[in-house]
Amino acid sequence: MTDCVPCWIPGERKGSGVTELLRVTGLDVRLPTVGGAEVQLLHDVELEVAAGEAVALVGPSGAGKSLLARALCGLLPTGAVAGTVTWRGRSFAAADQAAWSMVRGAGITLVMQDPGAGLNPVRRVGDQIAETVCRHRGCSAGEAHDHVVALLAETQVPDAEACARAWPHELSGGQQQRALLAAALACEPGLLIADEPTTALDPTVQASILYLLDDLRARRDMALLLISHDRDLVSLLTGRTINLRDGRVVEGPTTAAVLPPVVGAGRQEDDDSVLTARDITVTWPGASRPALRGVDVNLDAGLVVGLAGESGCGKTTLARVLAGHMRPDSGRVELGGRDLHALRGAEFRRMRRQVQLLFQHAGAALDPRQRGAAALAEAGASGEKAAALLREMDLDPDVLDRLPHQLSGGQRQRLALARALAPGPRVLLADEPTNALDAEATARVRSLLLETVRRHRLAMVLISHDLPLLLRTADRILVMLDGVIIEDFAVDGRPPLHPYTRTLVSAATPQLVRARDQWRAVAAGMVPRHGEKGNACPFNAVCPIAKPGCTRALPGLESVSQNHRIRCPEVGRPVPPLFIDT
């Protein structure tokens, strides 16, 4: 990491004096509806940002945060915006597209919320950044390549040369976010608008992205407008907060939603098995070790199995294997007693419809050109069936006439859930369905998932890096690290035992403290790698009770009590705390 470590004065501008960079007054946004009438979405918004300052824009899903970000870059349709913008002392009408073309890019740059959707999937990452470099610098292809590599290195991408040659799908979520930042920095902007840059990332990667943003702001004397629904997280980085609700700037906090308690979590299995997976192993081409190593899964009707682990541990790979989207190198997946991957043709397609995957990014999973009615009809629900699914998902009927970009994040996720339920599946695999949503939308989607499991008697896998969320939701939890299940336990009130699982449980502490500790560790270069390569316990390098044998062999998954298995022979001994809160 860079030697520049935050001094923990959020949003402080280095240097003397404060110069106004951007001022917006009386900003209104009106967009047409399907019927042709106009609806006002932003009302008399006023804000200002000083040069080098870090400001937070906070509000729940659907408040208008992303719409405001696009308005501040002149990216909305002509005639949709009214108001006055002052940039570096020069005032112009918010609807003046010619003025925006002079400001956008070298003046104001926007990093979109979903890094996967922000990168072109059919172009290499380096080529996409080089296009921006050439447009704003007018340099040769060779010079552009060198500058691209330098930008990727500045954003702390491991092996910047390899990243420049990679396709977007070959990068992790954190690497994709860094690549988008590199493209934005190629413009050398005075103001960087970061729209929810950390919401789909686990806490460790969140911390590194936040640190990187503050480091770049300080070194480049660049202003930052950080958009988020997480007030605690943005307070680490910014000195001033603008609250937005229902398209209006308001005073005080914008959301106080909490997750309601769950009745019935931790129910015992009733041997109504729907899907089983045995000894699943997957190795990606060119990888030095497997993405999945001998994973076993049992799914029963009416029960929720939580799959916990940090980004890159193999959760999504396992979900794709269970859904029949990819074949494992070895192992067997049985659905209703039949080997799913041994089937072919129409029979395989028919069986695969019984296992539906609810993808992590609903915006990317939905066809941007399909309205809600077409998306549901394609999955087998039209007419009254589609209307019934919308009622079940607590969505208004007009969602059928809307495109995905016209819906909030929570609405898109609920539409994607309705689409997954349209074929009448027996198994639902929900891959991080709430981690890009605010607390209010998270509680709503989570309640819908549980009600869906109960009503349709589905077997469900709920994938998340948020173990406290799973402890409130699931009946049984599998904890995965580096492609290995290290703990498997029923949610019955007893605490998990593996040292790694204990670190995930510590995420129940306030996120402000948790992210600050992670940020300090990242800034100081103290975040260690996990286990050594090879057939070893993947947590051995940082485990407080590791023994020499932990580096030589992977322990077996042994029962320590009823409905509780763990890969740790030292679990019966006292476990010292991993961190000391000073």
DAZIZI-V494422 format. One record per residue. OMEGA is omega in radians with two decimals (none if undefined). NEAR is the number of other C-alpha atoms within 12 Angstrom. D_FIRST is the distance of its C-alpha to the first C-alpha in Angstrom with 2 decimals. Layout:
OMEGA/NEAR/D_FIRST ; OMEGA/NEAR/D_FIRST
//
This chain:
3.10/24/0.00 ; -3.13/21/3.76 ; -3.13/13/6.57 ; -3.11/21/8.48 ; -3.12/25/9.47 ; -3.14/32/12.41 ; 3.03/20/15.73 ; 2.88/22/17.31 ; -2.97/19/19.95 ; 3.01/31/19.71 ; -3.09/37/20.45 ; 3.10/31/21.02 ; 3.11/33/21.42 ; 3.11/25/20.48 ; -3.08/15/23.65 ; 3.09/10/27.33 ; 3.12/12/29.59 ; -3.13/16/29.18 ; 3.10/22/30.22 ; -3.14/22/31.31 ; -3.08/33/29.56 ; 3.01/35/31.14 ; 3.10/28/34.25 ; 3.14/33/36.01 ; 3.05/25/39.50 ; -3.08/22/41.94 ; 3.06/33/39.85 ; 3.06/34/41.88 ; 3.07/35/41.20 ; 3.13/29/44.08 ; -3.12/24/43.91 ; 3.03/19/46.91 ; -3.14/17/47.66 ; -3.12/16/49.18 ; 3.11/11/52.64 ; 3.11/9/52.04 ; 3.14/10/51.88 ; 3.05/14/48.99 ; -3.13/17/46.83 ; -3.05/22/44.87 ; 3.03/31/41.31 ; -3.01/33/39.85 ; 2.95/27/42.10 ; -3.12/25/41.98 ; 3.06/37/38.20 ; 3.07/28/37.07 ; 3.06/33/33.57 ; 3.14/32/31.86 ; 3.11/40/28.35 ; 3.12/32/27.65 ; 3.12/37/25.43 ; -3.07/37/21.85 ; 3.01/40/22.82 ; -3.10/44/21.31 ; 3.10/40/24.27 ; 2.99/40/24.70 ; -2.98/48/27.50 ; 3.07/44/28.54 ; -3.14/42/31.40 ; 3.07/36/32.68 ; 3.14/38/33.00 ; -3.13/32/35.66 ; -3.11/35/35.39 ; -3.08/37/34.74 ; -3.13/40/31.03 ; 3.09/42/30.27 ; 3.10/42/33.65 ; 3.12/45/32.84 ; 3.12/40/29.54 ; 3.08/30/31.60 ; -3.13/41/34.24 ; 3.07/50/31.78 ; -3.14/39/30.97 ; -3.06/36/34.64 ; 3.12/29/34.31 ; -3.10/26/37.36 ; 3.10/20/40.85 ; 3.13/20/43.04 ; -3.12/21/45.16 ; -3.00/29/43.06 ; 3.03/36/41.45 ; -3.13/32/43.22 ; -3.09/30/42.06 ; 3.11/29/40.69 ; 3.03/36/37.24 ; -3.13/28/36.37 ; -3.12/32/33.41 ; 3.06/22/32.78 ; -3.13/16/36.37 ; -3.10/18/38.03 ; 3.05/21/39.77 ; -3.14/25/40.78 ; -3.13/29/42.05 ; 3.13/38/39.57 ; -3.08/29/41.72 ; -3.09/27/41.48 ; 3.12/25/39.71 ; 3.10/16/40.11 ; 3.13/22/38.24 ; -3.13/31/35.43 ; 3.10/19/35.07 ; -3.07/20/34.32 ; -3.05/33/31.72 ; 3.12/30/29.98 ; -3.12/31/26.98 ; 3.10/27/26.46 ; -3.12/33/27.34 ; 3.13/39/26.38 ; -3.11/40/24.26 ; 2.98/43/24.28 ; -3.03/40/21.83 ; -3.04/35/24.23 ; -3.05/38/24.19 ; -3.09/33/24.38 ; 3.11/39/21.79 ; 3.12/34/24.17 ; -3.12/26/27.00 ; 3.13/30/25.08 ; 3.12/35/24.61 ; -3.04/22/27.76 ; -3.08/20/28.32 ; 3.06/16/30.39 ; 3.11/20/28.09 ; -3.03/26/25.02 ; -3.11/41/21.75 ; 3.13/40/21.43 ; -3.13/32/25.06 ; 3.12/32/24.65 ; -3.13/41/21.87 ; 3.10/39/23.91 ; 3.10/28/26.92 ; -3.14/32/25.29 ; -3.11/34/24.12 ; -3.11/25/27.67 ; -3.04/19/29.35 ; -3.12/24/27.62 ; 3.14/20/27.20 ; -3.07/16/30.25 ; 3.12/18/28.65 ; -3.13/16/29.64 ; 3.14/20/28.31 ; 3.10/16/26.62 ; 3.13/17/24.94 ; 3.13/28/23.90 ; 3.14/29/22.31 ; -3.13/24/20.24 ; 3.10/32/19.17 ; 3.13/43/18.40 ; 3.12/33/16.06 ; 3.11/29/14.32 ; 3.11/36/14.14 ; 3.09/37/12.79 ; 3.12/27/9.98 ; 3.12/28/9.39 ; 3.00/38/9.47 ; 3.03/32/6.79 ; 3.08/33/9.99 ; 3.13/23/10.28 ; -3.05/19/12.96 ; 3.12/28/13.59 ; -3.14/22/17.07 ; 3.12/21/18.14 ; 3.13/35/17.05 ; 3.14/38/19.17 ; -3.01/25/22.07 ; 2.95/26/21.85 ; -3.09/24/24.17 ; -3.09/33/22.97 ; 3.13/23/24.48 ; -3.12/26/22.41 ; 3.02/30/19.13 ; 3.13/28/18.23 ; 3.11/34/18.52 ; 3.11/38/14.82 ; 3.07/40/14.54 ; 3.13/45/17.72 ; 3.10/43/16.51 ; 3.11/47/13.54 ; 3.07/49/16.26 ; 3.09/46/18.53 ; 3.12/45/16.12 ; 3.11/45/15.80 ; 3.12/45/19.62 ; -3.12/41/20.01 ; 3.11/41/17.93 ; 3.12/40/20.16 ; -3.06/34/22.92 ; -3.03/30/21.20 ; 3.00/34/22.70 ; 3.12/38/23.69 ; 3.06/44/23.43 ; 3.06/49/21.22 ; -3.13/44/23.01 ; -3.06/44/20.95 ; 3.12/39/23.61 ; -3.02/41/22.66 ; -3.04/46/19.14 ; -2.94/41/18.52 ; -3.12/43/22.08 ; -3.07/39/22.19 ; 3.11/37/18.98 ; -3.01/34/18.80 ; -3.14/38/17.52 ; 3.14/36/14.25 ; 3.05/33/13.38 ; -3.09/39/15.00 ; -3.10/35/12.76 ; 3.11/40/9.50 ; 3.11/43/11.67 ; 3.11/46/13.04 ; -3.14/45/9.99 ; 3.13/40/9.10 ; -3.12/47/12.81 ; 3.11/45/13.06 ; 3.13/37/10.33 ; 3.12/36/12.22 ; -3.08/40/15.46 ; -3.07/30/15.02 ; -3.10/22/13.95 ; -3.07/25/16.60 ; -3.05/30/19.14 ; 3.06/39/19.68 ; -3.10/44/21.64 ; 2.98/50/20.65 ; -3.06/48/23.27 ; -3.11/49/21.82 ; -3.12/44/24.50 ; 2.94/46/24.74 ; -3.05/45/27.41 ; -3.08/40/25.33 ; -3.13/35/26.13 ; -3.07/24/24.20 ; -3.08/36/20.90 ; 3.14/43/21.25 ; 3.06/31/22.30 ; -2.92/38/18.77 ; -2.97/47/17.85 ; 3.12/37/21.19 ; -3.09/28/23.97 ; -3.08/28/26.87 ; 3.03/38/28.05 ; -3.10/35/30.67 ; -3.11/33/32.59 ; 3.05/38/34.23 ; 3.13/28/36.95 ; 3.07/25/39.54 ; -3.12/32/38.55 ; 3.00/32/39.12 ; -3.09/30/37.00 ; 3.10/23/37.99 ; 2.99/14/37.54 ; -3.10/16/35.70 ; -3.08/21/33.90 ; -3.09/30/34.62 ; 3.08/26/34.50 ; -3.09/18/35.45 ; 3.06/20/35.97 ; 3.14/17/35.53 ; -3.14/23/35.97 ; 3.10/18/39.58 ; -3.13/18/40.52 ; 3.06/24/41.51 ; 3.04/16/44.95 ; 3.09/23/45.29 ; -3.13/29/41.79 ; 3.09/27/42.18 ; -3.11/25/45.53 ; 3.10/23/46.76 ; -3.09/24/46.95 ; 3.09/15/50.46 ; 3.06/15/50.35 ; -3.01/20/50.53 ; 3.12/25/48.03 ; -3.10/32/46.96 ; 3.04/41/44.14 ; 3.06/31/43.00 ; -3.08/33/40.33 ; 2.98/25/40.46 ; -3.12/25/38.07 ; 3.11/35/35.92 ; 3.12/31/33.61 ; 3.04/33/31.54 ; 3.13/24/29.45 ; 3.13/20/27.90 ; 3.12/11/28.79 ; -3.12/9/26.48 ; -3.11/12/24.63 ; 3.10/13/24.28 ; -3.04/23/25.58 ; 3.00/30/27.55 ; 3.05/31/26.31 ; -3.12/35/29.26 ; 3.00/37/31.02 ; -3.06/31/34.56 ; 3.05/41/34.26 ; 3.13/33/37.47 ; 2.99/37/38.24 ; 3.12/35/41.49 ; -3.12/41/42.19 ; -3.11/31/45.36 ; 3.06/34/47.14 ; -3.12/36/46.48 ; 3.13/44/43.43 ; 3.03/45/39.72 ; 3.09/45/37.23 ; 3.08/46/33.68 ; -3.02/52/30.85 ; 3.09/47/27.66 ; -3.11/41/24.19 ; -3.12/36/20.63 ; 3.08/33/19.65 ; -3.08/30/20.23 ; 3.10/32/22.52 ; -3.07/38/25.60 ; -3.10/40/27.39 ; 3.08/38/28.15 ; 3.11/36/29.12 ; 3.13/47/31.61 ; 3.14/40/32.98 ; 3.08/31/33.62 ; -3.13/40/35.48 ; -3.13/46/37.55 ; -3.11/40/38.43 ; 3.13/35/39.60 ; 3.07/22/37.09 ; -3.12/23/35.99 ; 3.09/26/37.67 ; 3.05/33/36.14 ; 3.07/21/36.29 ; -3.11/22/38.45 ; -3.01/27/39.82 ; 3.05/30/42.20 ; 3.13/41/42.12 ; 3.09/31/45.50 ; -3.09/36/46.52 ; 3.12/24/49.94 ; -3.13/16/50.62 ; 3.14/19/49.95 ; -3.03/24/47.24 ; -3.03/34/45.29 ; 3.05/30/43.79 ; -3.13/21/47.20 ; -3.13/20/48.74 ; 2.99/14/49.15 ; -3.05/12/50.29 ; 3.14/10/51.77 ; 3.09/16/51.77 ; -3.14/21/48.01 ; 3.13/20/47.42 ; -3.14/19/49.81 ; -3.09/32/48.12 ; 3.10/37/44.61 ; 3.13/29/45.70 ; 3.09/31/46.14 ; -3.10/40/42.37 ; -3.12/38/40.47 ; 3.05/41/36.70 ; -2.96/40/35.42 ; -3.08/36/32.20 ; -3.10/36/28.97 ; -3.10/35/29.10 ; 3.14/39/32.73 ; 3.12/34/32.36 ; -3.11/26/31.44 ; 3.14/28/34.09 ; 3.11/37/36.90 ; -3.08/25/38.44 ; -3.11/20/37.77 ; -3.12/18/41.34 ; 2.99/22/43.08 ; -3.05/26/44.51 ; -3.13/41/44.59 ; -3.13/35/48.14 ; 3.13/26/47.37 ; 3.13/32/44.28 ; 3.14/35/46.43 ; 3.12/25/49.41 ; 3.13/20/47.42 ; 3.07/27/46.53 ; -3.14/23/50.17 ; 3.07/26/50.69 ; 3.11/23/52.86 ; -3.08/17/55.50 ; 3.12/16/56.10 ; 3.10/22/53.56 ; 3.12/34/50.78 ; 3.12/27/52.09 ; 3.10/22/52.17 ; 3.10/37/48.56 ; 3.11/33/47.53 ; 3.13/20/49.57 ; 3.13/27/47.96 ; 3.14/34/44.49 ; 3.10/25/45.70 ; 3.11/30/45.21 ; 3.13/21/47.61 ; -3.11/22/49.88 ; 3.04/23/48.61 ; 3.13/35/45.35 ; -3.09/34/47.53 ; -3.06/22/47.81 ; 2.99/30/44.16 ; -3.08/26/41.37 ; -3.09/32/38.00 ; 3.11/28/36.32 ; -3.14/29/39.11 ; 3.03/32/38.14 ; 3.14/29/35.57 ; 3.13/42/32.89 ; 3.12/38/35.15 ; 3.10/38/38.18 ; -3.12/44/36.53 ; 3.12/44/35.53 ; 3.05/45/39.11 ; 3.09/49/40.60 ; 3.09/44/38.51 ; 3.09/46/39.80 ; 3.12/47/43.35 ; 3.12/43/42.93 ; -3.13/40/41.77 ; -3.06/42/44.85 ; -3.13/36/47.26 ; -3.11/30/48.02 ; -3.05/29/48.90 ; 3.00/35/46.31 ; -3.10/37/46.58 ; 3.07/44/42.81 ; 3.10/50/40.02 ; -3.08/43/36.38 ; -3.05/46/34.25 ; 3.11/42/30.61 ; -3.03/40/28.49 ; -3.03/46/31.32 ; -2.95/43/30.20 ; 3.02/40/26.43 ; -3.07/39/26.52 ; 3.06/38/29.43 ; -3.03/35/30.02 ; -3.12/29/31.77 ; 3.13/29/35.22 ; 3.09/34/34.81 ; 3.13/32/33.14 ; -3.11/27/36.17 ; -3.13/29/38.52 ; 3.14/40/37.10 ; 3.11/40/36.83 ; 3.11/30/40.44 ; 3.12/33/41.57 ; -3.12/42/40.01 ; 3.11/37/41.78 ; 3.10/25/45.02 ; 3.10/33/44.79 ; -3.11/36/44.49 ; -3.04/20/47.50 ; -3.06/18/49.63 ; -3.11/23/49.11 ; 3.13/26/48.64 ; 2.83/36/45.52 ; -3.06/44/43.26 ; 2.93/47/39.72 ; 3.10/48/36.20 ; -3.08/49/33.76 ; -3.14/45/30.16 ; 2.94/45/27.42 ; -3.11/43/24.17 ; -3.10/39/25.96 ; 3.08/38/28.08 ; 3.07/31/29.85 ; -3.13/38/31.09 ; 3.13/40/32.43 ; 3.10/41/34.11 ; -2.95/34/36.05 ; -2.94/43/36.94 ; 3.03/43/37.36 ; 3.12/40/40.17 ; -3.06/44/38.14 ; 2.96/48/34.42 ; 3.13/46/32.65 ; -3.06/49/29.13 ; 3.06/44/27.11 ; 3.14/37/24.06 ; 3.04/40/23.08 ; -3.10/40/26.48 ; 2.99/43/28.52 ; -3.09/45/30.63 ; 3.06/44/30.00 ; -3.12/39/32.28 ; -3.05/38/35.26 ; 3.05/41/37.14 ; 3.11/34/39.63 ; -3.07/34/38.85 ; 3.12/23/41.66 ; 3.10/16/40.28 ; -3.05/15/39.14 ; 3.00/22/35.44 ; -2.97/36/33.27 ; -3.06/31/32.78 ; -3.13/41/29.87 ; 3.12/39/26.90 ; 3.12/41/24.52 ; 3.10/38/26.98 ; 3.09/28/27.05 ; 3.09/33/23.34 ; 3.11/33/24.20 ; -3.13/28/27.23 ; 3.07/28/25.21 ; 3.09/28/24.07 ; 3.08/21/27.54 ; -3.12/19/26.34 ; -3.04/18/25.80 ; 3.11/27/22.81 ; -3.14/23/21.87 ; -3.08/22/21.41 ; -3.11/28/19.83 ; 3.12/35/17.12 ; 3.11/32/16.49 ; 3.12/31/16.09 ; -3.11/31/13.66 ; 3.11/37/11.64 ; -3.13/27/11.69 ; 3.12/23/10.71 ; -3.10/31/7.61 ; -3.13/30/6.73 ; -3.12/19/7.79 ; -3.05/18/6.21 ; 3.12/15/9.90 ; -3.04/20/10.57 ; 3.00/17/12.64 ; 3.04/16/14.19 ; -2.97/21/17.77 ; 3.04/26/20.71 ; 3.10/22/21.34 ; -3.13/22/22.73 ; -3.07/19/26.49 ; -3.13/25/29.08 ; 3.03/31/27.42 ; -3.05/40/26.69 ; -3.12/35/23.40 ; -2.94/38/22.53 ; -3.04/35/23.42 ; -3.08/24/20.06 ; -3.09/24/19.62 ; -3.11/31/23.28 ; -3.13/23/25.00 ; -3.10/25/28.29 ; 3.07/28/27.29 ; -3.12/21/29.88 ; -3.13/15/29.95 ; -3.10/17/31.76 ; 3.14/29/28.94 ; -3.07/23/27.02 ; -3.07/19/30.21 ; 3.09/22/31.66 ; 3.13/30/31.09 ; 3.07/28/33.52 ; 3.11/23/36.13 ; -2.99/25/36.33 ; 3.09/23/39.05 ; 3.06/19/41.08 ; 3.04/22/40.77 ; 3.13/16/43.13 ; 3.12/15/44.85 ; 3.14/24/42.48 ; 3.11/26/39.42 ; -3.03/28/37.75 ; 3.04/36/34.61 ; 3.11/38/32.80 ; 3.14/38/32.54 ; -3.10/26/35.30 ; -2.97/24/34.00 ; -3.12/29/34.32 ; -3.12/15/37.53 ; 3.13/14/36.01 ; -3.12/12/34.57 ; 3.11/20/30.90 ; 3.13/15/28.96 ; 3.14/15/26.62 ; -3.11/18/23.02 ; 3.07/18/21.83 ; -3.12/8/23.72 ; 3.14/11/24.01 ; none/5/24.34
//
